[in-house]
Amino acid sequence: MDKSITLRSADNIRILSAAMVEKAASRSPGGAMGGADFINILYTEFLRFDPMIVHGLSETDFS
């Protein structure tokens, strides 16, 4: 992935996490903002999710 896209994505995560912390009237967005790079790389390069493929989940798993 292009480095500039990765940095912009992480910056967007930081902005959104700061907005969520502010809306929740929480005190410190430090944890969410500090983990933005980690979360971005985790979701873009390692985790693969296809909502059309569900393995072994049923309605009772969520009740």
PDB file of N, H, CA, C and O in Angstrom:
ATOM      1  N   MET A   1       0.845  -1.173   0.000  1.00  0.00           N
ATOM      2  CA  MET A   1       0.000   0.000   0.000  1.00  0.00           C
ATOM      3  C   MET A   1       0.889   1.234   0.000  1.00  0.00           C
ATOM      4  O   MET A   1       1.946   1.254   0.630  1.00  0.00           O
ATOM      5  N   ASP A   2       0.452   2.250  -0.706  1.00  0.00           N
ATOM      6  H   ASP A   2      -0.407   2.234  -1.218  1.00  0.00           H
ATOM      7  CA  ASP A   2       1.201   3.495  -0.794  1.00  0.00           C
ATOM      8  C   ASP A   2       1.303   4.148   0.585  1.00  0.00           C
ATOM      9  O   ASP A   2       0.337   4.178   1.347  1.00  0.00           O
ATOM     10  N   LYS A   3       2.495   4.672   0.891  1.00  0.00           N
ATOM     11  H   LYS A   3       3.281   4.648   0.272  1.00  0.00           H
ATOM     12  CA  LYS A   3       2.725   5.238   2.216  1.00  0.00           C
ATOM     13  C   LYS A   3       1.826   6.443   2.487  1.00  0.00           C
ATOM     14  O   LYS A   3       1.351   6.615   3.609  1.00  0.00           O
ATOM     15  N   SER A   4       1.588   7.274   1.480  1.00  0.00           N
ATOM     16  H   SER A   4       1.974   7.134   0.568  1.00  0.00           H
ATOM     17  CA  SER A   4       0.749   8.451   1.699  1.00  0.00           C
ATOM     18  C   SER A   4      -0.699   8.055   1.977  1.00  0.00           C
ATOM     19  O   SER A   4      -1.376   8.698   2.780  1.00  0.00           O
ATOM     20  N   ILE A   5      -1.174   7.002   1.317  1.00  0.00           N
ATOM     21  H   ILE A   5      -0.624   6.481   0.665  1.00  0.00           H
ATOM     22  CA  ILE A   5      -2.537   6.535   1.579  1.00  0.00           C
ATOM     23  C   ILE A   5      -2.628   5.958   2.985  1.00  0.00           C
ATOM     24  O   ILE A   5      -3.622   6.168   3.680  1.00  0.00           O
ATOM     25  N   THR A   6      -1.602   5.237   3.402  1.00  0.00           N
ATOM     26  H   THR A   6      -0.795   5.066   2.836  1.00  0.00           H
ATOM     27  CA  THR A   6      -1.579   4.669   4.745  1.00  0.00           C
ATOM     28  C   THR A   6      -1.599   5.773   5.801  1.00  0.00           C
ATOM     29  O   THR A   6      -2.340   5.685   6.780  1.00  0.00           O
ATOM     30  N   LEU A   7      -0.794   6.799   5.604  1.00  0.00           N
ATOM     31  H   LEU A   7      -0.193   6.870   4.808  1.00  0.00           H
ATOM     32  CA  LEU A   7      -0.759   7.908   6.563  1.00  0.00           C
ATOM     33  C   LEU A   7      -2.080   8.676   6.586  1.00  0.00           C
ATOM     34  O   LEU A   7      -2.552   9.066   7.653  1.00  0.00           O
ATOM     35  N   ARG A   8      -2.670   8.890   5.427  1.00  0.00           N
ATOM     36  H   ARG A   8      -2.286   8.572   4.560  1.00  0.00           H
ATOM     37  CA  ARG A   8      -3.951   9.596   5.376  1.00  0.00           C
ATOM     38  C   ARG A   8      -5.046   8.780   6.043  1.00  0.00           C
ATOM     39  O   ARG A   8      -5.906   9.333   6.728  1.00  0.00           O
ATOM     40  N   SER A   9      -5.018   7.472   5.845  1.00  0.00           N
ATOM     41  H   SER A   9      -4.319   7.023   5.288  1.00  0.00           H
ATOM     42  CA  SER A   9      -6.016   6.607   6.482  1.00  0.00           C
ATOM     43  C   SER A   9      -5.883   6.646   7.997  1.00  0.00           C
ATOM     44  O   SER A   9      -6.879   6.750   8.714  1.00  0.00           O
ATOM     45  N   ALA A  10      -4.647   6.561   8.481  1.00  0.00           N
ATOM     46  H   ALA A  10      -3.839   6.476   7.899  1.00  0.00           H
ATOM     47  CA  ALA A  10      -4.419   6.615   9.933  1.00  0.00           C
ATOM     48  C   ALA A  10      -4.835   7.979  10.484  1.00  0.00           C
ATOM     49  O   ALA A  10      -5.396   8.056  11.577  1.00  0.00           O
ATOM     50  N   ASP A  11      -4.567   9.049   9.745  1.00  0.00           N
ATOM     51  H   ASP A  11      -4.111   8.987   8.857  1.00  0.00           H
ATOM     52  CA  ASP A  11      -4.994  10.382  10.187  1.00  0.00           C
ATOM     53  C   ASP A  11      -6.510  10.480  10.262  1.00  0.00           C
ATOM     54  O   ASP A  11      -7.049  11.095  11.182  1.00  0.00           O
ATOM     55  N   ASN A  12      -7.200   9.876   9.301  1.00  0.00           N
ATOM     56  H   ASN A  12      -6.762   9.376   8.554  1.00  0.00           H
ATOM     57  CA  ASN A  12      -8.667   9.868   9.343  1.00  0.00           C
ATOM     58  C   ASN A  12      -9.184   9.101  10.552  1.00  0.00           C
ATOM     59  O   ASN A  12     -10.164   9.511  11.174  1.00  0.00           O
ATOM     60  N   ILE A  13      -8.535   7.993  10.891  1.00  0.00           N
ATOM     61  H   ILE A  13      -7.739   7.660  10.386  1.00  0.00           H
ATOM     62  CA  ILE A  13      -8.919   7.239  12.085  1.00  0.00           C
ATOM     63  C   ILE A  13      -8.715   8.094  13.329  1.00  0.00           C
ATOM     64  O   ILE A  13      -9.554   8.088  14.230  1.00  0.00           O
ATOM     65  N   ARG A  14      -7.615   8.823  13.385  1.00  0.00           N
ATOM     66  H   ARG A  14      -6.934   8.828  12.654  1.00  0.00           H
ATOM     67  CA  ARG A  14      -7.365   9.714  14.534  1.00  0.00           C
ATOM     68  C   ARG A  14      -8.443  10.779  14.658  1.00  0.00           C
ATOM     69  O   ARG A  14      -8.940  11.036  15.754  1.00  0.00           O
ATOM     70  N   ILE A  15      -8.805  11.395  13.550  1.00  0.00           N
ATOM     71  H   ILE A  15      -8.401  11.186  12.659  1.00  0.00           H
ATOM     72  CA  ILE A  15      -9.827  12.446  13.573  1.00  0.00           C
ATOM     73  C   ILE A  15     -11.170  11.876  14.017  1.00  0.00           C
ATOM     74  O   ILE A  15     -11.855  12.469  14.850  1.00  0.00           O
ATOM     75  N   LEU A  16     -11.544  10.731  13.463  1.00  0.00           N
ATOM     76  H   LEU A  16     -10.988  10.249  12.786  1.00  0.00           H
ATOM     77  CA  LEU A  16     -12.819  10.124  13.843  1.00  0.00           C
ATOM     78  C   LEU A  16     -12.826   9.665  15.301  1.00  0.00           C
ATOM     79  O   LEU A  16     -13.841   9.788  15.988  1.00  0.00           O
ATOM     80  N   SER A  17     -11.695   9.137  15.773  1.00  0.00           N
ATOM     81  H   SER A  17     -10.871   9.037  15.216  1.00  0.00           H
ATOM     82  CA  SER A  17     -11.653   8.700  17.171  1.00  0.00           C
ATOM     83  C   SER A  17     -11.724   9.893  18.116  1.00  0.00           C
ATOM     84  O   SER A  17     -12.352   9.806  19.172  1.00  0.00           O
ATOM     85  N   ALA A  18     -11.090  11.002  17.752  1.00  0.00           N
ATOM     86  H   ALA A  18     -10.580  11.072  16.895  1.00  0.00           H
ATOM     87  CA  ALA A  18     -11.184  12.209  18.587  1.00  0.00           C
ATOM     88  C   ALA A  18     -12.622  12.729  18.617  1.00  0.00           C
ATOM     89  O   ALA A  18     -13.093  13.183  19.660  1.00  0.00           O
ATOM     90  N   ALA A  19     -13.314  12.668  17.489  1.00  0.00           N
ATOM     91  H   ALA A  19     -12.931  12.300  16.642  1.00  0.00           H
ATOM     92  CA  ALA A  19     -14.705  13.107  17.442  1.00  0.00           C
ATOM     93  C   ALA A  19     -15.596  12.203  18.294  1.00  0.00           C
ATOM     94  O   ALA A  19     -16.505  12.684  18.969  1.00  0.00           O
ATOM     95  N   MET A  20     -15.337  10.898  18.264  1.00  0.00           N
ATOM     96  H   MET A  20     -14.598  10.507  17.715  1.00  0.00           H
ATOM     97  CA  MET A  20     -16.139   9.977  19.083  1.00  0.00           C
ATOM     98  C   MET A  20     -15.900  10.205  20.574  1.00  0.00           C
ATOM     99  O   MET A  20     -16.839  10.170  21.369  1.00  0.00           O
ATOM    100  N   VAL A  21     -14.651  10.437  20.948  1.00  0.00           N
ATOM    101  H   VAL A  21     -13.888  10.466  20.301  1.00  0.00           H
ATOM    102  CA  VAL A  21     -14.337  10.693  22.356  1.00  0.00           C
ATOM    103  C   VAL A  21     -15.001  11.984  22.814  1.00  0.00           C
ATOM    104  O   VAL A  21     -15.529  12.055  23.923  1.00  0.00           O
ATOM    105  N   GLU A  22     -14.975  12.998  21.965  1.00  0.00           N
ATOM    106  H   GLU A  22     -14.545  12.941  21.064  1.00  0.00           H
ATOM    107  CA  GLU A  22     -15.616  14.266  22.313  1.00  0.00           C
ATOM    108  C   GLU A  22     -17.125  14.102  22.451  1.00  0.00           C
ATOM    109  O   GLU A  22     -17.725  14.629  23.388  1.00  0.00           O
ATOM    110  N   LYS A  23     -17.737  13.377  21.526  1.00  0.00           N
ATOM    111  H   LYS A  23     -17.250  12.949  20.764  1.00  0.00           H
ATOM    112  CA  LYS A  23     -19.186  13.168  21.578  1.00  0.00           C
ATOM    113  C   LYS A  23     -19.594  12.359  22.810  1.00  0.00           C
ATOM    114  O   LYS A  23     -20.669  12.574  23.369  1.00  0.00           O
ATOM    115  N   ALA A  24     -18.738  11.434  23.227  1.00  0.00           N
ATOM    116  H   ALA A  24     -17.865  11.260  22.773  1.00  0.00           H
ATOM    117  CA  ALA A  24     -19.032  10.619  24.401  1.00  0.00           C
ATOM    118  C   ALA A  24     -18.696  11.335  25.705  1.00  0.00           C
ATOM    119  O   ALA A  24     -18.915  10.791  26.787  1.00  0.00           O
ATOM    120  N   ALA A  25     -18.169  12.546  25.607  1.00  0.00           N
ATOM    121  H   ALA A  25     -17.991  12.988  24.728  1.00  0.00           H
ATOM    122  CA  ALA A  25     -17.772  13.339  26.779  1.00  0.00           C
ATOM    123  C   ALA A  25     -16.758  12.586  27.629  1.00  0.00           C
ATOM    124  O   ALA A  25     -16.790  12.643  28.858  1.00  0.00           O
ATOM    125  N   SER A  26     -15.863  11.886  26.955  1.00  0.00           N
ATOM    126  H   SER A  26     -15.836  11.840  25.956  1.00  0.00           H
ATOM    127  CA  SER A  26     -14.789  11.186  27.636  1.00  0.00           C
ATOM    128  C   SER A  26     -13.638  12.154  27.845  1.00  0.00           C
ATOM    129  O   SER A  26     -13.650  13.259  27.304  1.00  0.00           O
ATOM    130  N   ARG A  27     -12.656  11.754  28.615  1.00  0.00           N
ATOM    131  H   ARG A  27     -12.646  10.856  29.054  1.00  0.00           H
ATOM    132  CA  ARG A  27     -11.592  12.692  28.965  1.00  0.00           C
ATOM    133  C   ARG A  27     -10.418  12.668  28.015  1.00  0.00           C
ATOM    134  O   ARG A  27      -9.903  13.733  27.672  1.00  0.00           O
ATOM    135  N   SER A  28      -9.971  11.513  27.574  1.00  0.00           N
ATOM    136  H   SER A  28     -10.389  10.649  27.852  1.00  0.00           H
ATOM    137  CA  SER A  28      -8.720  11.450  26.823  1.00  0.00           C
ATOM    138  C   SER A  28      -8.849  10.555  25.594  1.00  0.00           C
ATOM    139  O   SER A  28      -9.232   9.391  25.706  1.00  0.00           O
ATOM    140  N   PRO A  29      -8.530  11.100  24.424  1.00  0.00           N
ATOM    141  CA  PRO A  29      -8.546  10.281  23.213  1.00  0.00           C
ATOM    142  C   PRO A  29      -7.197   9.616  22.944  1.00  0.00           C
ATOM    143  O   PRO A  29      -6.984   9.088  21.852  1.00  0.00           O
ATOM    144  N   GLY A  30      -6.298   9.631  23.901  1.00  0.00           N
ATOM    145  H   GLY A  30      -6.471  10.060  24.788  1.00  0.00           H
ATOM    146  CA  GLY A  30      -4.935   9.151  23.699  1.00  0.00           C
ATOM    147  C   GLY A  30      -4.835   7.716  23.230  1.00  0.00           C
ATOM    148  O   GLY A  30      -4.064   7.425  22.316  1.00  0.00           O
ATOM    149  N   GLY A  31      -5.583   6.822  23.822  1.00  0.00           N
ATOM    150  H   GLY A  31      -6.209   7.059  24.565  1.00  0.00           H
ATOM    151  CA  GLY A  31      -5.506   5.416  23.434  1.00  0.00           C
ATOM    152  C   GLY A  31      -5.990   5.180  22.021  1.00  0.00           C
ATOM    153  O   GLY A  31      -5.356   4.461  21.247  1.00  0.00           O
ATOM    154  N   ALA A  32      -7.103   5.781  21.691  1.00  0.00           N
ATOM    155  H   ALA A  32      -7.617   6.364  22.319  1.00  0.00           H
ATOM    156  CA  ALA A  32      -7.648   5.606  20.343  1.00  0.00           C
ATOM    157  C   ALA A  32      -6.765   6.255  19.296  1.00  0.00           C
ATOM    158  O   ALA A  32      -6.568   5.694  18.218  1.00  0.00           O
ATOM    159  N   MET A  33      -6.239   7.410  19.592  1.00  0.00           N
ATOM    160  H   MET A  33      -6.399   7.866  20.468  1.00  0.00           H
ATOM    161  CA  MET A  33      -5.383   8.097  18.630  1.00  0.00           C
ATOM    162  C   MET A  33      -4.023   7.419  18.512  1.00  0.00           C
ATOM    163  O   MET A  33      -3.430   7.394  17.433  1.00  0.00           O
ATOM    164  N   GLY A  34      -3.536   6.876  19.606  1.00  0.00           N
ATOM    165  H   GLY A  34      -4.018   6.896  20.482  1.00  0.00           H
ATOM    166  CA  GLY A  34      -2.254   6.182  19.571  1.00  0.00           C
ATOM    167  C   GLY A  34      -2.312   4.863  18.825  1.00  0.00           C
ATOM    168  O   GLY A  34      -1.301   4.411  18.287  1.00  0.00           O
ATOM    169  N   GLY A  35      -3.462   4.248  18.785  1.00  0.00           N
ATOM    170  H   GLY A  35      -4.283   4.615  19.223  1.00  0.00           H
ATOM    171  CA  GLY A  35      -3.605   2.970  18.109  1.00  0.00           C
ATOM    172  C   GLY A  35      -4.032   3.074  16.657  1.00  0.00           C
ATOM    173  O   GLY A  35      -4.274   2.053  16.013  1.00  0.00           O
ATOM    174  N   ALA A  36      -4.128   4.279  16.131  1.00  0.00           N
ATOM    175  H   ALA A  36      -3.931   5.109  16.654  1.00  0.00           H
ATOM    176  CA  ALA A  36      -4.618   4.474  14.767  1.00  0.00           C
ATOM    177  C   ALA A  36      -3.735   3.788  13.733  1.00  0.00           C
ATOM    178  O   ALA A  36      -4.252   3.163  12.807  1.00  0.00           O
ATOM    179  N   ASP A  37      -2.427   3.889  13.866  1.00  0.00           N
ATOM    180  H   ASP A  37      -2.007   4.398  14.618  1.00  0.00           H
ATOM    181  CA  ASP A  37      -1.528   3.247  12.902  1.00  0.00           C
ATOM    182  C   ASP A  37      -1.661   1.728  12.960  1.00  0.00           C
ATOM    183  O   ASP A  37      -1.724   1.058  11.929  1.00  0.00           O
ATOM    184  N   PHE A  38      -1.702   1.198  14.176  1.00  0.00           N
ATOM    185  H   PHE A  38      -1.651   1.743  15.014  1.00  0.00           H
ATOM    186  CA  PHE A  38      -1.840  -0.243  14.369  1.00  0.00           C
ATOM    187  C   PHE A  38      -3.149  -0.757  13.761  1.00  0.00           C
ATOM    188  O   PHE A  38      -3.150  -1.751  13.035  1.00  0.00           O
ATOM    189  N   ILE A  39      -4.241  -0.090  14.052  1.00  0.00           N
ATOM    190  H   ILE A  39      -4.241   0.718  14.642  1.00  0.00           H
ATOM    191  CA  ILE A  39      -5.552  -0.508  13.553  1.00  0.00           C
ATOM    192  C   ILE A  39      -5.593  -0.424  12.031  1.00  0.00           C
ATOM    193  O   ILE A  39      -6.122  -1.318  11.370  1.00  0.00           O
ATOM    194  N   ASN A  40      -5.038   0.639  11.482  1.00  0.00           N
ATOM    195  H   ASN A  40      -4.608   1.365  12.019  1.00  0.00           H
ATOM    196  CA  ASN A  40      -5.036   0.800  10.033  1.00  0.00           C
ATOM    197  C   ASN A  40      -4.282  -0.339   9.350  1.00  0.00           C
ATOM    198  O   ASN A  40      -4.803  -0.936   8.408  1.00  0.00           O
ATOM    199  N   ILE A  41      -3.083  -0.649   9.796  1.00  0.00           N
ATOM    200  H   ILE A  41      -2.659  -0.164  10.561  1.00  0.00           H
ATOM    201  CA  ILE A  41      -2.298  -1.727   9.193  1.00  0.00           C
ATOM    202  C   ILE A  41      -2.968  -3.077   9.424  1.00  0.00           C
ATOM    203  O   ILE A  41      -2.995  -3.918   8.526  1.00  0.00           O
ATOM    204  N   LEU A  42      -3.504  -3.286  10.614  1.00  0.00           N
ATOM    205  H   LEU A  42      -3.482  -2.603  11.343  1.00  0.00           H
ATOM    206  CA  LEU A  42      -4.174  -4.548  10.919  1.00  0.00           C
ATOM    207  C   LEU A  42      -5.329  -4.807   9.954  1.00  0.00           C
ATOM    208  O   LEU A  42      -5.440  -5.898   9.394  1.00  0.00           O
ATOM    209  N   TYR A  43      -6.186  -3.811   9.760  1.00  0.00           N
ATOM    210  H   TYR A  43      -6.097  -2.925  10.215  1.00  0.00           H
ATOM    211  CA  TYR A  43      -7.361  -4.005   8.918  1.00  0.00           C
ATOM    212  C   TYR A  43      -7.058  -3.984   7.436  1.00  0.00           C
ATOM    213  O   TYR A  43      -7.778  -4.622   6.667  1.00  0.00           O
ATOM    214  N   THR A  44      -6.011  -3.271   6.993  1.00  0.00           N
ATOM    215  H   THR A  44      -5.426  -2.753   7.618  1.00  0.00           H
ATOM    216  CA  THR A  44      -5.748  -3.199   5.558  1.00  0.00           C
ATOM    217  C   THR A  44      -4.843  -4.306   5.054  1.00  0.00           C
ATOM    218  O   THR A  44      -4.922  -4.673   3.882  1.00  0.00           O
ATOM    219  N   GLU A  45      -3.981  -4.851   5.909  1.00  0.00           N
ATOM    220  H   GLU A  45      -3.917  -4.553   6.862  1.00  0.00           H
ATOM    221  CA  GLU A  45      -3.008  -5.810   5.415  1.00  0.00           C
ATOM    222  C   GLU A  45      -3.146  -7.223   5.980  1.00  0.00           C
ATOM    223  O   GLU A  45      -2.638  -8.170   5.380  1.00  0.00           O
ATOM    224  N   PHE A  46      -3.817  -7.386   7.117  1.00  0.00           N
ATOM    225  H   PHE A  46      -4.230  -6.617   7.605  1.00  0.00           H
ATOM    226  CA  PHE A  46      -3.858  -8.705   7.737  1.00  0.00           C
ATOM    227  C   PHE A  46      -5.243  -9.311   7.838  1.00  0.00           C
ATOM    228  O   PHE A  46      -5.398 -10.506   7.587  1.00  0.00           O
ATOM    229  N   LEU A  47      -6.241  -8.548   8.189  1.00  0.00           N
ATOM    230  H   LEU A  47      -6.115  -7.577   8.393  1.00  0.00           H
ATOM    231  CA  LEU A  47      -7.582  -9.090   8.371  1.00  0.00           C
ATOM    232  C   LEU A  47      -8.323  -9.135   7.045  1.00  0.00           C
ATOM    233  O   LEU A  47      -8.320  -8.165   6.287  1.00  0.00           O
ATOM    234  N   ARG A  48      -8.939 -10.234   6.780  1.00  0.00           N
ATOM    235  H   ARG A  48      -8.941 -11.022   7.396  1.00  0.00           H
ATOM    236  CA  ARG A  48      -9.752 -10.394   5.586  1.00  0.00           C
ATOM    237  C   ARG A  48     -11.155 -10.792   6.037  1.00  0.00           C
ATOM    238  O   ARG A  48     -11.329 -11.759   6.780  1.00  0.00           O
ATOM    239  N   PHE A  49     -12.133 -10.052   5.590  1.00  0.00           N
ATOM    240  H   PHE A  49     -11.993  -9.267   4.987  1.00  0.00           H
ATOM    241  CA  PHE A  49     -13.509 -10.318   5.997  1.00  0.00           C
ATOM    242  C   PHE A  49     -14.419 -10.183   4.789  1.00  0.00           C
ATOM    243  O   PHE A  49     -14.412  -9.160   4.104  1.00  0.00           O
ATOM    244  N   ASP A  50     -15.184 -11.198   4.537  1.00  0.00           N
ATOM    245  H   ASP A  50     -15.190 -12.030   5.093  1.00  0.00           H
ATOM    246  CA  ASP A  50     -16.186 -11.169   3.485  1.00  0.00           C
ATOM    247  C   ASP A  50     -17.534 -11.457   4.142  1.00  0.00           C
ATOM    248  O   ASP A  50     -17.773 -12.584   4.576  1.00  0.00           O
ATOM    249  N   PRO A  51     -18.410 -10.472   4.223  1.00  0.00           N
ATOM    250  CA  PRO A  51     -19.689 -10.689   4.900  1.00  0.00           C
ATOM    251  C   PRO A  51     -20.581 -11.712   4.214  1.00  0.00           C
ATOM    252  O   PRO A  51     -21.545 -12.190   4.811  1.00  0.00           O
ATOM    253  N   MET A  52     -20.275 -12.050   2.980  1.00  0.00           N
ATOM    254  H   MET A  52     -19.492 -11.661   2.495  1.00  0.00           H
ATOM    255  CA  MET A  52     -21.076 -13.042   2.271  1.00  0.00           C
ATOM    256  C   MET A  52     -20.698 -14.468   2.665  1.00  0.00           C
ATOM    257  O   MET A  52     -21.450 -15.404   2.396  1.00  0.00           O
ATOM    258  N   ILE A  53     -19.541 -14.640   3.298  1.00  0.00           N
ATOM    259  H   ILE A  53     -18.929 -13.879   3.517  1.00  0.00           H
ATOM    260  CA  ILE A  53     -19.094 -15.960   3.727  1.00  0.00           C
ATOM    261  C   ILE A  53     -19.177 -16.024   5.246  1.00  0.00           C
ATOM    262  O   ILE A  53     -18.378 -15.401   5.945  1.00  0.00           O
ATOM    263  N   VAL A  54     -20.133 -16.768   5.746  1.00  0.00           N
ATOM    264  H   VAL A  54     -20.783 -17.274   5.178  1.00  0.00           H
ATOM    265  CA  VAL A  54     -20.314 -16.901   7.185  1.00  0.00           C
ATOM    266  C   VAL A  54     -20.098 -18.363   7.538  1.00  0.00           C
ATOM    267  O   VAL A  54     -20.795 -19.239   7.026  1.00  0.00           O
ATOM    268  N   HIS A  55     -19.138 -18.628   8.410  1.00  0.00           N
ATOM    269  H   HIS A  55     -18.571 -17.916   8.826  1.00  0.00           H
ATOM    270  CA  HIS A  55     -18.809 -19.998   8.789  1.00  0.00           C
ATOM    271  C   HIS A  55     -19.341 -20.308  10.183  1.00  0.00           C
ATOM    272  O   HIS A  55     -18.810 -19.811  11.176  1.00  0.00           O
ATOM    273  N   GLY A  56     -20.359 -21.105  10.259  1.00  0.00           N
ATOM    274  H   GLY A  56     -20.790 -21.509   9.452  1.00  0.00           H
ATOM    275  CA  GLY A  56     -20.808 -21.638  11.528  1.00  0.00           C
ATOM    276  C   GLY A  56     -21.521 -20.690  12.458  1.00  0.00           C
ATOM    277  O   GLY A  56     -21.723 -21.037  13.622  1.00  0.00           O
ATOM    278  N   LEU A  57     -21.914 -19.518  12.017  1.00  0.00           N
ATOM    279  H   LEU A  57     -21.751 -19.236  11.072  1.00  0.00           H
ATOM    280  CA  LEU A  57     -22.648 -18.624  12.883  1.00  0.00           C
ATOM    281  C   LEU A  57     -24.140 -18.874  12.752  1.00  0.00           C
ATOM    282  O   LEU A  57     -24.650 -19.146  11.665  1.00  0.00           O
ATOM    283  N   SER A  58     -24.822 -18.778  13.871  1.00  0.00           N
ATOM    284  H   SER A  58     -24.407 -18.557  14.754  1.00  0.00           H
ATOM    285  CA  SER A  58     -26.272 -18.921  13.841  1.00  0.00           C
ATOM    286  C   SER A  58     -26.870 -17.828  14.706  1.00  0.00           C
ATOM    287  O   SER A  58     -26.146 -17.084  15.368  1.00  0.00           O
ATOM    288  N   GLU A  59     -28.182 -17.732  14.701  1.00  0.00           N
ATOM    289  H   GLU A  59     -28.770 -18.337  14.163  1.00  0.00           H
ATOM    290  CA  GLU A  59     -28.838 -16.700  15.485  1.00  0.00           C
ATOM    291  C   GLU A  59     -28.610 -16.862  16.978  1.00  0.00           C
ATOM    292  O   GLU A  59     -28.644 -15.878  17.718  1.00  0.00           O
ATOM    293  N   THR A  60     -28.379 -18.084  17.431  1.00  0.00           N
ATOM    294  H   THR A  60     -28.352 -18.882  16.830  1.00  0.00           H
ATOM    295  CA  THR A  60     -28.182 -18.311  18.856  1.00  0.00           C
ATOM    296  C   THR A  60     -26.821 -17.802  19.332  1.00  0.00           C
ATOM    297  O   THR A  60     -26.628 -17.608  20.532  1.00  0.00           O
ATOM    298  N   ASP A  61     -25.870 -17.583  18.411  1.00  0.00           N
ATOM    299  H   ASP A  61     -26.027 -17.741  17.437  1.00  0.00           H
ATOM    300  CA  ASP A  61     -24.557 -17.078  18.795  1.00  0.00           C
ATOM    301  C   ASP A  61     -24.626 -15.644  19.299  1.00  0.00           C
ATOM    302  O   ASP A  61     -23.736 -15.206  20.029  1.00  0.00           O
ATOM    303  N   PHE A  62     -25.663 -14.905  18.926  1.00  0.00           N
ATOM    304  H   PHE A  62     -26.386 -15.260  18.333  1.00  0.00           H
ATOM    305  CA  PHE A  62     -25.767 -13.498  19.274  1.00  0.00           C
ATOM    306  C   PHE A  62     -26.825 -13.202  20.320  1.00  0.00           C
ATOM    307  O   PHE A  62     -27.127 -12.037  20.575  1.00  0.00           O
ATOM    308  N   SER A  63     -27.384 -14.214  20.918  1.00  0.00           N
ATOM    309  H   SER A  63     -27.139 -15.161  20.710  1.00  0.00           H
ATOM    310  CA  SER A  63     -28.431 -13.965  21.914  1.00  0.00           C
ATOM    311  C   SER A  63     -27.929 -14.203  23.314  1.00  0.00           C
ATOM    312  O   SER A  63     -28.680 -14.040  24.275  1.00  0.00           O
TER     313      SER A  63
END
